[in-house]
Amino acid sequence: MFFFFVCGTQDFSGNLKGYDNLRVVCPRCHNNAVIPRKRRNFFTFCFIPLIPISWGEELRCTICGYHQETSKEQLNGMIHQQTANHPQQWK
């Protein structure tokens, strides 16, 4: 009998909750397309995630793929800076 097993890594990254409206200008492609993401990479066996390899928060450009590690403190500072530069207008 022959059994076929597949091992590898898989990226299970997703949007970082609470930072949905934060967008930053990308230093590589200069588009306003960098969003905060929750990064989770797993070792997989037969497409089943078994062992987490790396995790954390990162900024990722949706256009060119640029990515940089970040922390929630830095993200909160970015939100504070954006709201200070662009105060909300009441209707």
Secondary structure, 3 states (H helix, E strand, C coil): CCCCCCEEEEECCEECCCCCCCCECCCCCCCCCEEEEEEEEEEEECCEEEEEEEEEEEEEECCCCCEEEECHHHHHHHHHHHHHHCCCCCC
